[in-house]
């Protein structure tokens, strides 16, 4: 909950700042974020690492990757 929320708020602010200053901005949205486990339960990212360490197969899925250039956004 907290990482996506902070990422969203920070991204909104950087886009606002970029528009004010004319700064070119690139935003990276990572596929997974790993770090210290703060909640009492294992989250999805840490579960993936646990499965890897246990030698289990990771979930395999087909994905569609889309990229957008902000100059084309109407």
PDB file of N, H, CA, C and O in Angstrom:
ATOM      1  N   UNK A   1       0.821  -1.201   0.000  1.00  0.00           N
ATOM      2  CA  UNK A   1       0.000   0.000   0.000  1.00  0.00           C
ATOM      3  C   UNK A   1       0.862   1.261   0.000  1.00  0.00           C
ATOM      4  O   UNK A   1       0.610   2.175  -0.785  1.00  0.00           O
ATOM      5  N   UNK A   2       1.867   1.326   0.861  1.00  0.00           N
ATOM      6  H   UNK A   2       2.072   0.583   1.499  1.00  0.00           H
ATOM      7  CA  UNK A   2       2.619   2.572   1.015  1.00  0.00           C
ATOM      8  C   UNK A   2       3.545   2.863  -0.157  1.00  0.00           C
ATOM      9  O   UNK A   2       3.673   4.019  -0.560  1.00  0.00           O
ATOM     10  N   UNK A   3       4.197   1.842  -0.717  1.00  0.00           N
ATOM     11  H   UNK A   3       4.093   0.902  -0.390  1.00  0.00           H
ATOM     12  CA  UNK A   3       5.082   2.097  -1.851  1.00  0.00           C
ATOM     13  C   UNK A   3       4.304   2.620  -3.055  1.00  0.00           C
ATOM     14  O   UNK A   3       4.683   3.652  -3.608  1.00  0.00           O
ATOM     15  N   UNK A   4       3.223   1.945  -3.486  1.00  0.00           N
ATOM     16  H   UNK A   4       2.916   1.107  -3.036  1.00  0.00           H
ATOM     17  CA  UNK A   4       2.486   2.471  -4.637  1.00  0.00           C
ATOM     18  C   UNK A   4       1.917   3.870  -4.389  1.00  0.00           C
ATOM     19  O   UNK A   4       1.896   4.706  -5.292  1.00  0.00           O
ATOM     20  N   UNK A   5       1.461   4.114  -3.176  1.00  0.00           N
ATOM     21  H   UNK A   5       1.478   3.435  -2.442  1.00  0.00           H
ATOM     22  CA  UNK A   5       0.925   5.437  -2.855  1.00  0.00           C
ATOM     23  C   UNK A   5       2.013   6.504  -2.943  1.00  0.00           C
ATOM     24  O   UNK A   5       1.802   7.546  -3.563  1.00  0.00           O
ATOM     25  N   UNK A   6       3.168   6.261  -2.334  1.00  0.00           N
ATOM     26  H   UNK A   6       3.339   5.415  -1.830  1.00  0.00           H
ATOM     27  CA  UNK A   6       4.243   7.254  -2.373  1.00  0.00           C
ATOM     28  C   UNK A   6       4.761   7.437  -3.799  1.00  0.00           C
ATOM     29  O   UNK A   6       5.102   8.552  -4.193  1.00  0.00           O
ATOM     30  N   UNK A   7       4.821   6.355  -4.573  1.00  0.00           N
ATOM     31  H   UNK A   7       4.543   5.449  -4.253  1.00  0.00           H
ATOM     32  CA  UNK A   7       5.268   6.432  -5.967  1.00  0.00           C
ATOM     33  C   UNK A   7       4.298   7.286  -6.789  1.00  0.00           C
ATOM     34  O   UNK A   7       4.724   8.121  -7.587  1.00  0.00           O
ATOM     35  N   UNK A   8       3.009   7.075  -6.593  1.00  0.00           N
ATOM     36  H   UNK A   8       2.663   6.397  -5.945  1.00  0.00           H
ATOM     37  CA  UNK A   8       1.995   7.840  -7.323  1.00  0.00           C
ATOM     38  C   UNK A   8       2.057   9.318  -6.975  1.00  0.00           C
ATOM     39  O   UNK A   8       2.029  10.169  -7.864  1.00  0.00           O
ATOM     40  N   UNK A   9       2.141   9.628  -5.685  1.00  0.00           N
ATOM     41  H   UNK A   9       2.163   8.937  -4.962  1.00  0.00           H
ATOM     42  CA  UNK A   9       2.196  11.029  -5.259  1.00  0.00           C
ATOM     43  C   UNK A   9       3.468  11.716  -5.758  1.00  0.00           C
ATOM     44  O   UNK A   9       3.427  12.866  -6.194  1.00  0.00           O
ATOM     45  N   UNK A  10       4.588  11.011  -5.692  1.00  0.00           N
ATOM     46  H   UNK A  10       4.621  10.077  -5.338  1.00  0.00           H
ATOM     47  CA  UNK A  10       5.853  11.583  -6.178  1.00  0.00           C
ATOM     48  C   UNK A  10       5.799  11.807  -7.684  1.00  0.00           C
ATOM     49  O   UNK A  10       6.283  12.824  -8.181  1.00  0.00           O
ATOM     50  N   UNK A  11       5.217  10.866  -8.405  1.00  0.00           N
ATOM     51  H   UNK A  11       4.824  10.040  -8.002  1.00  0.00           H
ATOM     52  CA  UNK A  11       5.133  11.015  -9.862  1.00  0.00           C
ATOM     53  C   UNK A  11       4.232  12.190 -10.237  1.00  0.00           C
ATOM     54  O   UNK A  11       4.564  12.954 -11.143  1.00  0.00           O
ATOM     55  N   UNK A  12       3.111  12.342  -9.560  1.00  0.00           N
ATOM     56  H   UNK A  12       2.842  11.721  -8.824  1.00  0.00           H
ATOM     57  CA  UNK A  12       2.232  13.491  -9.832  1.00  0.00           C
ATOM     58  C   UNK A  12       2.974  14.803  -9.608  1.00  0.00           C
ATOM     59  O   UNK A  12       2.834  15.746 -10.387  1.00  0.00           O
ATOM     60  N   UNK A  13       3.754  14.855  -8.549  1.00  0.00           N
ATOM     61  H   UNK A  13       3.868  14.089  -7.917  1.00  0.00           H
ATOM     62  CA  UNK A  13       4.506  16.082  -8.234  1.00  0.00           C
ATOM     63  C   UNK A  13       5.587  16.361  -9.271  1.00  0.00           C
ATOM     64  O   UNK A  13       5.782  17.511  -9.664  1.00  0.00           O
ATOM     65  N   UNK A  14       6.295  15.318  -9.723  1.00  0.00           N
ATOM     66  H   UNK A  14       6.136  14.383  -9.404  1.00  0.00           H
ATOM     67  CA  UNK A  14       7.359  15.534 -10.702  1.00  0.00           C
ATOM     68  C   UNK A  14       6.772  15.982 -12.040  1.00  0.00           C
ATOM     69  O   UNK A  14       7.379  16.801 -12.730  1.00  0.00           O
ATOM     70  N   UNK A  15       5.591  15.454 -12.422  1.00  0.00           N
ATOM     71  H   UNK A  15       5.098  14.789 -11.861  1.00  0.00           H
ATOM     72  CA  UNK A  15       4.962  15.911 -13.667  1.00  0.00           C
ATOM     73  C   UNK A  15       4.524  17.371 -13.537  1.00  0.00           C
ATOM     74  O   UNK A  15       4.639  18.136 -14.494  1.00  0.00           O
ATOM     75  N   UNK A  16       4.022  17.763 -12.362  1.00  0.00           N
ATOM     76  H   UNK A  16       3.929  17.142 -11.584  1.00  0.00           H
ATOM     77  CA  UNK A  16       3.639  19.158 -12.126  1.00  0.00           C
ATOM     78  C   UNK A  16       4.870  20.060 -12.233  1.00  0.00           C
ATOM     79  O   UNK A  16       4.831  21.101 -12.889  1.00  0.00           O
ATOM     80  N   UNK A  17       5.959  19.653 -11.585  1.00  0.00           N
ATOM     81  H   UNK A  17       5.990  18.807 -11.052  1.00  0.00           H
ATOM     82  CA  UNK A  17       7.207  20.418 -11.614  1.00  0.00           C
ATOM     83  C   UNK A  17       7.750  20.523 -13.041  1.00  0.00           C
ATOM     84  O   UNK A  17       8.222  21.581 -13.456  1.00  0.00           O
ATOM     85  N   UNK A  18       7.679  19.418 -13.785  1.00  0.00           N
ATOM     86  H   UNK A  18       7.295  18.558 -13.447  1.00  0.00           H
ATOM     87  CA  UNK A  18       8.171  19.402 -15.160  1.00  0.00           C
ATOM     88  C   UNK A  18       7.390  20.376 -16.033  1.00  0.00           C
ATOM     89  O   UNK A  18       7.963  21.073 -16.871  1.00  0.00           O
ATOM     90  N   UNK A  19       6.090  20.416 -15.830  1.00  0.00           N
ATOM     91  H   UNK A  19       5.624  19.851 -15.150  1.00  0.00           H
ATOM     92  CA  UNK A  19       5.272  21.330 -16.625  1.00  0.00           C
ATOM     93  C   UNK A  19       5.587  22.790 -16.294  1.00  0.00           C
ATOM     94  O   UNK A  19       5.621  23.643 -17.181  1.00  0.00           O
ATOM     95  N   UNK A  20       5.814  23.064 -15.030  1.00  0.00           N
ATOM     96  H   UNK A  20       5.786  22.371 -14.310  1.00  0.00           H
ATOM     97  CA  UNK A  20       6.151  24.435 -14.605  1.00  0.00           C
ATOM     98  C   UNK A  20       7.498  24.892 -15.139  1.00  0.00           C
ATOM     99  O   UNK A  20       7.654  26.053 -15.518  1.00  0.00           O
ATOM    100  N   UNK A  21       8.464  23.999 -15.173  1.00  0.00           N
ATOM    101  H   UNK A  21       8.338  23.056 -14.865  1.00  0.00           H
ATOM    102  CA  UNK A  21       9.843  24.378 -15.492  1.00  0.00           C
ATOM    103  C   UNK A  21      10.284  24.014 -16.909  1.00  0.00           C
ATOM    104  O   UNK A  21      11.340  24.454 -17.363  1.00  0.00           O
ATOM    105  N   UNK A  22       9.477  23.208 -17.609  1.00  0.00           N
ATOM    106  H   UNK A  22       8.619  22.850 -17.240  1.00  0.00           H
ATOM    107  CA  UNK A  22       9.877  22.764 -18.935  1.00  0.00           C
ATOM    108  C   UNK A  22      10.906  21.640 -18.907  1.00  0.00           C
ATOM    109  O   UNK A  22      11.524  21.333 -19.926  1.00  0.00           O
ATOM    110  N   UNK A  23      11.086  21.034 -17.750  1.00  0.00           N
ATOM    111  H   UNK A  23      10.584  21.283 -16.922  1.00  0.00           H
ATOM    112  CA  UNK A  23      12.045  19.948 -17.573  1.00  0.00           C
ATOM    113  C   UNK A  23      11.542  18.670 -18.252  1.00  0.00           C
ATOM    114  O   UNK A  23      10.367  18.327 -18.123  1.00  0.00           O
ATOM    115  N   UNK A  24      12.411  17.969 -18.967  1.00  0.00           N
ATOM    116  H   UNK A  24      13.366  18.248 -19.072  1.00  0.00           H
ATOM    117  CA  UNK A  24      12.060  16.664 -19.535  1.00  0.00           C
ATOM    118  C   UNK A  24      12.121  15.627 -18.424  1.00  0.00           C
ATOM    119  O   UNK A  24      13.073  15.604 -17.644  1.00  0.00           O
ATOM    120  N   UNK A  25      11.116  14.777 -18.351  1.00  0.00           N
ATOM    121  H   UNK A  25      10.342  14.796 -18.984  1.00  0.00           H
ATOM    122  CA  UNK A  25      11.014  13.804 -17.256  1.00  0.00           C
ATOM    123  C   UNK A  25      10.832  12.402 -17.823  1.00  0.00           C
ATOM    124  O   UNK A  25      10.142  12.207 -18.824  1.00  0.00           O
ATOM    125  N   UNK A  26      11.457  11.434 -17.173  1.00  0.00           N
ATOM    126  H   UNK A  26      12.017  11.592 -16.360  1.00  0.00           H
ATOM    127  CA  UNK A  26      11.260  10.020 -17.477  1.00  0.00           C
ATOM    128  C   UNK A  26      10.849   9.346 -16.173  1.00  0.00           C
ATOM    129  O   UNK A  26      11.478   9.558 -15.136  1.00  0.00           O
ATOM    130  N   UNK A  27       9.805   8.543 -16.224  1.00  0.00           N
ATOM    131  H   UNK A  27       9.295   8.371 -17.066  1.00  0.00           H
ATOM    132  CA  UNK A  27       9.329   7.837 -15.034  1.00  0.00           C
ATOM    133  C   UNK A  27       9.537   6.350 -15.248  1.00  0.00           C
ATOM    134  O   UNK A  27       9.183   5.815 -16.299  1.00  0.00           O
ATOM    135  N   UNK A  28      10.112   5.677 -14.257  1.00  0.00           N
ATOM    136  H   UNK A  28      10.400   6.112 -13.404  1.00  0.00           H
ATOM    137  CA  UNK A  28      10.351   4.238 -14.323  1.00  0.00           C
ATOM    138  C   UNK A  28       9.412   3.554 -13.335  1.00  0.00           C
ATOM    139  O   UNK A  28       9.377   3.903 -12.155  1.00  0.00           O
ATOM    140  N   UNK A  29       8.665   2.594 -13.821  1.00  0.00           N
ATOM    141  H   UNK A  29       8.694   2.311 -14.780  1.00  0.00           H
ATOM    142  CA  UNK A  29       7.769   1.816 -12.964  1.00  0.00           C
ATOM    143  C   UNK A  29       8.315   0.393 -12.888  1.00  0.00           C
ATOM    144  O   UNK A  29       8.122  -0.399 -13.811  1.00  0.00           O
ATOM    145  N   UNK A  30       8.996   0.069 -11.789  1.00  0.00           N
ATOM    146  H   UNK A  30       9.152   0.712 -11.040  1.00  0.00           H
ATOM    147  CA  UNK A  30       9.630  -1.252 -11.679  1.00  0.00           C
ATOM    148  C   UNK A  30       8.616  -2.381 -11.604  1.00  0.00           C
ATOM    149  O   UNK A  30       7.518  -2.225 -11.069  1.00  0.00           O
ATOM    150  N   UNK A  31       9.010  -3.515 -12.152  1.00  0.00           N
ATOM    151  H   UNK A  31       9.901  -3.642 -12.587  1.00  0.00           H
ATOM    152  CA  UNK A  31       8.145  -4.689 -12.113  1.00  0.00           C
ATOM    153  C   UNK A  31       8.035  -5.292 -10.726  1.00  0.00           C
ATOM    154  O   UNK A  31       7.010  -5.878 -10.378  1.00  0.00           O
ATOM    155  N   UNK A  32       9.063  -5.153  -9.952  1.00  0.00           N
ATOM    156  H   UNK A  32       9.895  -4.676 -10.235  1.00  0.00           H
ATOM    157  CA  UNK A  32       9.037  -5.641  -8.576  1.00  0.00           C
ATOM    158  C   UNK A  32       9.987  -4.795  -7.733  1.00  0.00           C
ATOM    159  O   UNK A  32      10.971  -4.247  -8.230  1.00  0.00           O
ATOM    160  N   UNK A  33       9.669  -4.706  -6.464  1.00  0.00           N
ATOM    161  H   UNK A  33       8.869  -5.151  -6.060  1.00  0.00           H
ATOM    162  CA  UNK A  33      10.493  -3.949  -5.522  1.00  0.00           C
ATOM    163  C   UNK A  33      10.813  -4.871  -4.364  1.00  0.00           C
ATOM    164  O   UNK A  33       9.912  -5.439  -3.748  1.00  0.00           O
ATOM    165  N   UNK A  34      12.091  -5.020  -4.068  1.00  0.00           N
ATOM    166  H   UNK A  34      12.823  -4.558  -4.569  1.00  0.00           H
ATOM    167  CA  UNK A  34      12.502  -5.920  -2.992  1.00  0.00           C
ATOM    168  C   UNK A  34      13.196  -5.134  -1.899  1.00  0.00           C
ATOM    169  O   UNK A  34      13.898  -4.157  -2.161  1.00  0.00           O
ATOM    170  N   UNK A  35      12.993  -5.564  -0.702  1.00  0.00           N
ATOM    171  H   UNK A  35      12.423  -6.357  -0.489  1.00  0.00           H
ATOM    172  CA  UNK A  35      13.630  -4.889   0.423  1.00  0.00           C
ATOM    173  C   UNK A  35      13.223  -5.561   1.726  1.00  0.00           C
ATOM    174  O   UNK A  35      12.717  -6.683   1.728  1.00  0.00           O
ATOM    175  N   UNK A  36      13.446  -4.874   2.813  1.00  0.00           N
ATOM    176  H   UNK A  36      13.858  -3.962   2.811  1.00  0.00           H
ATOM    177  CA  UNK A  36      13.100  -5.385   4.135  1.00  0.00           C
ATOM    178  C   UNK A  36      11.598  -5.616   4.229  1.00  0.00           C
ATOM    179  O   UNK A  36      10.807  -4.789   3.773  1.00  0.00           O
ATOM    180  N   UNK A  37      11.206  -6.739   4.821  1.00  0.00           N
ATOM    181  H   UNK A  37      11.848  -7.410   5.191  1.00  0.00           H
ATOM    182  CA  UNK A  37       9.786  -7.033   5.006  1.00  0.00           C
ATOM    183  C   UNK A  37       9.295  -6.248   6.220  1.00  0.00           C
ATOM    184  O   UNK A  37       9.710  -6.512   7.348  1.00  0.00           O
ATOM    185  N   UNK A  38       8.414  -5.289   5.982  1.00  0.00           N
ATOM    186  H   UNK A  38       8.077  -5.075   5.065  1.00  0.00           H
ATOM    187  CA  UNK A  38       7.851  -4.492   7.063  1.00  0.00           C
ATOM    188  C   UNK A  38       6.549  -5.072   7.606  1.00  0.00           C
ATOM    189  O   UNK A  38       6.355  -5.096   8.822  1.00  0.00           O
ATOM    190  N   UNK A  39       5.645  -5.541   6.734  1.00  0.00           N
ATOM    191  H   UNK A  39       5.802  -5.521   5.746  1.00  0.00           H
ATOM    192  CA  UNK A  39       4.400  -6.104   7.268  1.00  0.00           C
ATOM    193  C   UNK A  39       4.643  -7.478   7.882  1.00  0.00           C
ATOM    194  O   UNK A  39       5.662  -8.111   7.606  1.00  0.00           O
ATOM    195  N   UNK A  40       3.716  -7.939   8.709  1.00  0.00           N
ATOM    196  H   UNK A  40       2.888  -7.425   8.933  1.00  0.00           H
ATOM    197  CA  UNK A  40       3.895  -9.247   9.345  1.00  0.00           C
ATOM    198  C   UNK A  40       3.781 -10.420   8.374  1.00  0.00           C
ATOM    199  O   UNK A  40       4.225 -11.522   8.695  1.00  0.00           O
ATOM    200  N   UNK A  41       3.202 -10.209   7.206  1.00  0.00           N
ATOM    201  H   UNK A  41       2.841  -9.313   6.945  1.00  0.00           H
ATOM    202  CA  UNK A  41       3.037 -11.272   6.220  1.00  0.00           C
ATOM    203  C   UNK A  41       3.951 -11.010   5.019  1.00  0.00           C
ATOM    204  O   UNK A  41       4.341  -9.869   4.767  1.00  0.00           O
ATOM    205  N   UNK A  42       4.286 -12.056   4.291  1.00  0.00           N
ATOM    206  H   UNK A  42       3.970 -12.983   4.496  1.00  0.00           H
ATOM    207  CA  UNK A  42       5.120 -11.928   3.099  1.00  0.00           C
ATOM    208  C   UNK A  42       4.262 -11.375   1.957  1.00  0.00           C
ATOM    209  O   UNK A  42       3.187 -11.898   1.666  1.00  0.00           O
ATOM    210  N   UNK A  43       4.750 -10.315   1.318  1.00  0.00           N
ATOM    211  H   UNK A  43       5.624  -9.889   1.555  1.00  0.00           H
ATOM    212  CA  UNK A  43       4.015  -9.727   0.195  1.00  0.00           C
ATOM    213  C   UNK A  43       4.351 -10.467  -1.097  1.00  0.00           C
ATOM    214  O   UNK A  43       5.148 -11.405  -1.087  1.00  0.00           O
ATOM    215  N   UNK A  44       3.740 -10.044  -2.216  1.00  0.00           N
ATOM    216  H   UNK A  44       3.092  -9.282  -2.224  1.00  0.00           H
ATOM    217  CA  UNK A  44       3.908 -10.748  -3.491  1.00  0.00           C
ATOM    218  C   UNK A  44       5.359 -10.755  -3.964  1.00  0.00           C
ATOM    219  O   UNK A  44       5.842 -11.775  -4.456  1.00  0.00           O
ATOM    220  N   UNK A  45       6.056  -9.631  -3.821  1.00  0.00           N
ATOM    221  H   UNK A  45       5.664  -8.803  -3.422  1.00  0.00           H
ATOM    222  CA  UNK A  45       7.446  -9.556  -4.266  1.00  0.00           C
ATOM    223  C   UNK A  45       8.331 -10.502  -3.465  1.00  0.00           C
ATOM    224  O   UNK A  45       9.159 -11.214  -4.032  1.00  0.00           O
ATOM    225  N   UNK A  46       8.159 -10.509  -2.166  1.00  0.00           N
ATOM    226  H   UNK A  46       7.486  -9.930  -1.705  1.00  0.00           H
ATOM    227  CA  UNK A  46       8.971 -11.390  -1.329  1.00  0.00           C
ATOM    228  C   UNK A  46       8.572 -12.856  -1.525  1.00  0.00           C
ATOM    229  O   UNK A  46       9.415 -13.748  -1.434  1.00  0.00           O
ATOM    230  N   UNK A  47       7.289 -13.102  -1.794  1.00  0.00           N
ATOM    231  H   UNK A  47       6.604 -12.377  -1.869  1.00  0.00           H
ATOM    232  CA  UNK A  47       6.835 -14.467  -2.066  1.00  0.00           C
ATOM    233  C   UNK A  47       7.524 -15.042  -3.292  1.00  0.00           C
ATOM    234  O   UNK A  47       7.843 -16.230  -3.341  1.00  0.00           O
ATOM    235  N   UNK A  48       7.754 -14.172  -4.296  1.00  0.00           N
ATOM    236  H   UNK A  48       7.495 -13.207  -4.257  1.00  0.00           H
ATOM    237  CA  UNK A  48       8.439 -14.600  -5.503  1.00  0.00           C
ATOM    238  C   UNK A  48       9.867 -15.042  -5.169  1.00  0.00           C
ATOM    239  O   UNK A  48      10.325 -16.071  -5.666  1.00  0.00           O
ATOM    240  N   UNK A  49      10.564 -14.284  -4.344  1.00  0.00           N
ATOM    241  H   UNK A  49      10.192 -13.448  -3.940  1.00  0.00           H
ATOM    242  CA  UNK A  49      11.929 -14.637  -3.951  1.00  0.00           C
ATOM    243  C   UNK A  49      11.943 -15.919  -3.126  1.00  0.00           C
ATOM    244  O   UNK A  49      12.822 -16.762  -3.303  1.00  0.00           O
ATOM    245  N   UNK A  50      10.974 -16.068  -2.227  1.00  0.00           N
ATOM    246  H   UNK A  50      10.261 -15.382  -2.083  1.00  0.00           H
ATOM    247  CA  UNK A  50      10.896 -17.293  -1.417  1.00  0.00           C
ATOM    248  C   UNK A  50      10.712 -18.501  -2.325  1.00  0.00           C
ATOM    249  O   UNK A  50      11.373 -19.522  -2.132  1.00  0.00           O
ATOM    250  N   UNK A  51       9.815 -18.402  -3.322  1.00  0.00           N
ATOM    251  H   UNK A  51       9.278 -17.573  -3.479  1.00  0.00           H
ATOM    252  CA  UNK A  51       9.606 -19.518  -4.250  1.00  0.00           C
ATOM    253  C   UNK A  51      10.879 -19.838  -5.029  1.00  0.00           C
ATOM    254  O   UNK A  51      11.189 -21.006  -5.261  1.00  0.00           O
ATOM    255  N   UNK A  52      11.617 -18.805  -5.432  1.00  0.00           N
ATOM    256  H   UNK A  52      11.366 -17.856  -5.244  1.00  0.00           H
ATOM    257  CA  UNK A  52      12.887 -19.035  -6.125  1.00  0.00           C
ATOM    258  C   UNK A  52      13.867 -19.782  -5.233  1.00  0.00           C
ATOM    259  O   UNK A  52      14.510 -20.736  -5.672  1.00  0.00           O
ATOM    260  N   UNK A  53      13.980 -19.350  -3.987  1.00  0.00           N
ATOM    261  H   UNK A  53      13.457 -18.576  -3.631  1.00  0.00           H
ATOM    262  CA  UNK A  53      14.913 -19.975  -3.046  1.00  0.00           C
ATOM    263  C   UNK A  53      14.517 -21.419  -2.735  1.00  0.00           C
ATOM    264  O   UNK A  53      15.377 -22.251  -2.447  1.00  0.00           O
ATOM    265  N   UNK A  54      13.223 -21.716  -2.793  1.00  0.00           N
ATOM    266  H   UNK A  54      12.524 -21.040  -3.028  1.00  0.00           H
ATOM    267  CA  UNK A  54      12.744 -23.074  -2.549  1.00  0.00           C
ATOM    268  C   UNK A  54      12.846 -23.950  -3.794  1.00  0.00           C
ATOM    269  O   UNK A  54      12.519 -25.136  -3.749  1.00  0.00           O
ATOM    270  N   UNK A  55      13.300 -23.369  -4.906  1.00  0.00           N
ATOM    271  H   UNK A  55      13.566 -22.405  -4.943  1.00  0.00           H
ATOM    272  CA  UNK A  55      13.432 -24.126  -6.148  1.00  0.00           C
ATOM    273  C   UNK A  55      12.121 -24.358  -6.859  1.00  0.00           C
ATOM    274  O   UNK A  55      12.042 -25.205  -7.749  1.00  0.00           O
ATOM    275  N   UNK A  56      11.086 -23.621  -6.485  1.00  0.00           N
ATOM    276  H   UNK A  56      11.150 -22.933  -5.763  1.00  0.00           H
ATOM    277  CA  UNK A  56       9.785 -23.779  -7.132  1.00  0.00           C
ATOM    278  C   UNK A  56       9.715 -22.913  -8.382  1.00  0.00           C
ATOM    279  O   UNK A  56      10.414 -21.908  -8.510  1.00  0.00           O
ATOM    280  N   UNK A  57       8.870 -23.324  -9.278  1.00  0.00           N
ATOM    281  H   UNK A  57       8.302 -24.140  -9.174  1.00  0.00           H
ATOM    282  CA  UNK A  57       8.695 -22.585 -10.525  1.00  0.00           C
ATOM    283  C   UNK A  57       7.886 -21.315 -10.262  1.00  0.00           C
ATOM    284  O   UNK A  57       6.887 -21.331  -9.542  1.00  0.00           O
ATOM    285  N   UNK A  58       8.335 -20.237 -10.854  1.00  0.00           N
ATOM    286  H   UNK A  58       9.146 -20.224 -11.438  1.00  0.00           H
ATOM    287  CA  UNK A  58       7.598 -18.985 -10.723  1.00  0.00           C
ATOM    288  C   UNK A  58       6.374 -19.012 -11.617  1.00  0.00           C
ATOM    289  O   UNK A  58       6.327 -19.754 -12.598  1.00  0.00           O
ATOM    290  N   UNK A  59       5.424 -18.232 -11.290  1.00  0.00           N
ATOM    291  H   UNK A  59       5.462 -17.630 -10.493  1.00  0.00           H
ATOM    292  CA  UNK A  59       4.230 -18.079 -12.110  1.00  0.00           C
ATOM    293  C   UNK A  59       4.641 -17.549 -13.474  1.00  0.00           C
ATOM    294  O   UNK A  59       5.356 -16.551 -13.566  1.00  0.00           O
ATOM    295  N   UNK A  60       4.202 -18.201 -14.515  1.00  0.00           N
ATOM    296  H   UNK A  60       3.622 -19.012 -14.441  1.00  0.00           H
ATOM    297  CA  UNK A  60       4.517 -17.775 -15.872  1.00  0.00           C
ATOM    298  C   UNK A  60       3.253 -17.223 -16.508  1.00  0.00           C
ATOM    299  O   UNK A  60       2.199 -17.857 -16.469  1.00  0.00           O
ATOM    300  N   UNK A  61       3.366 -16.051 -17.086  1.00  0.00           N
ATOM    301  H   UNK A  61       4.223 -15.536 -17.117  1.00  0.00           H
ATOM    302  CA  UNK A  61       2.200 -15.475 -17.733  1.00  0.00           C
ATOM    303  C   UNK A  61       2.623 -14.697 -18.972  1.00  0.00           C
ATOM    304  O   UNK A  61       3.754 -14.222 -19.072  1.00  0.00           O
ATOM    305  N   UNK A  62       1.716 -14.581 -19.886  1.00  0.00           N
ATOM    306  H   UNK A  62       0.798 -14.967 -19.805  1.00  0.00           H
ATOM    307  CA  UNK A  62       1.972 -13.763 -21.064  1.00  0.00           C
ATOM    308  C   UNK A  62       1.666 -12.326 -20.709  1.00  0.00           C
ATOM    309  O   UNK A  62       0.693 -12.033 -20.014  1.00  0.00           O
ATOM    310  N   UNK A  63       2.509 -11.433 -21.195  1.00  0.00           N
ATOM    311  H   UNK A  63       3.299 -11.671 -21.760  1.00  0.00           H
ATOM    312  CA  UNK A  63       2.325 -10.024 -20.877  1.00  0.00           C
ATOM    313  C   UNK A  63       2.367  -9.197 -22.146  1.00  0.00           C
ATOM    314  O   UNK A  63       3.041  -9.553 -23.112  1.00  0.00           O
ATOM    315  N   UNK A  64       1.653  -8.110 -22.136  1.00  0.00           N
ATOM    316  H   UNK A  64       1.106  -7.821 -21.351  1.00  0.00           H
ATOM    317  CA  UNK A  64       1.709  -7.150 -23.221  1.00  0.00           C
ATOM    318  C   UNK A  64       2.348  -5.897 -22.652  1.00  0.00           C
ATOM    319  O   UNK A  64       1.876  -5.338 -21.662  1.00  0.00           O
ATOM    320  N   UNK A  65       3.414  -5.468 -23.281  1.00  0.00           N
ATOM    321  H   UNK A  65       3.797  -5.922 -24.085  1.00  0.00           H
ATOM    322  CA  UNK A  65       4.119  -4.275 -22.808  1.00  0.00           C
ATOM    323  C   UNK A  65       3.768  -3.119 -23.728  1.00  0.00           C
ATOM    324  O   UNK A  65       3.907  -3.205 -24.948  1.00  0.00           O
ATOM    325  N   UNK A  66       3.314  -2.040 -23.118  1.00  0.00           N
ATOM    326  H   UNK A  66       3.201  -1.970 -22.127  1.00  0.00           H
ATOM    327  CA  UNK A  66       2.957  -0.865 -23.885  1.00  0.00           C
ATOM    328  C   UNK A  66       3.848   0.295 -23.463  1.00  0.00           C
ATOM    329  O   UNK A  66       4.162   0.456 -22.284  1.00  0.00           O
ATOM    330  N   UNK A  67       4.243   1.085 -24.425  1.00  0.00           N
ATOM    331  H   UNK A  67       3.987   0.954 -25.383  1.00  0.00           H
ATOM    332  CA  UNK A  67       5.045   2.278 -24.131  1.00  0.00           C
ATOM    333  C   UNK A  67       4.346   3.467 -24.761  1.00  0.00           C
ATOM    334  O   UNK A  67       3.814   3.381 -25.868  1.00  0.00           O
ATOM    335  N   UNK A  68       4.354   4.554 -24.056  1.00  0.00           N
ATOM    336  H   UNK A  68       4.786   4.625 -23.157  1.00  0.00           H
ATOM    337  CA  UNK A  68       3.689   5.755 -24.538  1.00  0.00           C
ATOM    338  C   UNK A  68       4.654   6.921 -24.530  1.00  0.00           C
ATOM    339  O   UNK A  68       5.499   7.042 -23.642  1.00  0.00           O
ATOM    340  N   UNK A  69       4.521   7.759 -25.506  1.00  0.00           N
ATOM    341  H   UNK A  69       3.835   7.662 -26.226  1.00  0.00           H
ATOM    342  CA  UNK A  69       5.267   8.998 -25.581  1.00  0.00           C
ATOM    343  C   UNK A  69       4.299  10.099 -25.209  1.00  0.00           C
ATOM    344  O   UNK A  69       3.249  10.237 -25.838  1.00  0.00           O
ATOM    345  N   UNK A  70       4.629  10.884 -24.201  1.00  0.00           N
ATOM    346  H   UNK A  70       5.481  10.772 -23.690  1.00  0.00           H
ATOM    347  CA  UNK A  70       3.687  11.893 -23.689  1.00  0.00           C
ATOM    348  C   UNK A  70       3.304  12.917 -24.750  1.00  0.00           C
ATOM    349  O   UNK A  70       2.285  13.593 -24.605  1.00  0.00           O
ATOM    350  N   UNK A  71       4.096  13.046 -25.811  1.00  0.00           N
ATOM    351  H   UNK A  71       4.923  12.496 -25.928  1.00  0.00           H
ATOM    352  CA  UNK A  71       3.741  14.002 -26.859  1.00  0.00           C
ATOM    353  C   UNK A  71       2.532  13.532 -27.648  1.00  0.00           C
ATOM    354  O   UNK A  71       1.911  14.325 -28.356  1.00  0.00           O
ATOM    355  N   UNK A  72       2.183  12.234 -27.536  1.00  0.00           N
ATOM    356  H   UNK A  72       2.688  11.590 -26.961  1.00  0.00           H
ATOM    357  CA  UNK A  72       1.039  11.700 -28.260  1.00  0.00           C
ATOM    358  C   UNK A  72      -0.211  11.648 -27.401  1.00  0.00           C
ATOM    359  O   UNK A  72      -1.280  11.305 -27.906  1.00  0.00           O
ATOM    360  N   UNK A  73      -0.114  11.975 -26.118  1.00  0.00           N
ATOM    361  H   UNK A  73       0.754  12.253 -25.707  1.00  0.00           H
ATOM    362  CA  UNK A  73      -1.271  11.939 -25.227  1.00  0.00           C
ATOM    363  C   UNK A  73      -2.149  13.152 -25.492  1.00  0.00           C
ATOM    364  O   UNK A  73      -1.664  14.284 -25.502  1.00  0.00           O
ATOM    365  N   UNK A  74      -3.429  12.922 -25.705  1.00  0.00           N
ATOM    366  H   UNK A  74      -3.822  12.003 -25.697  1.00  0.00           H
ATOM    367  CA  UNK A  74      -4.345  14.017 -26.005  1.00  0.00           C
ATOM    368  C   UNK A  74      -5.217  14.274 -24.794  1.00  0.00           C
ATOM    369  O   UNK A  74      -6.069  15.162 -24.824  1.00  0.00           O
TER     370      UNK A  74
END
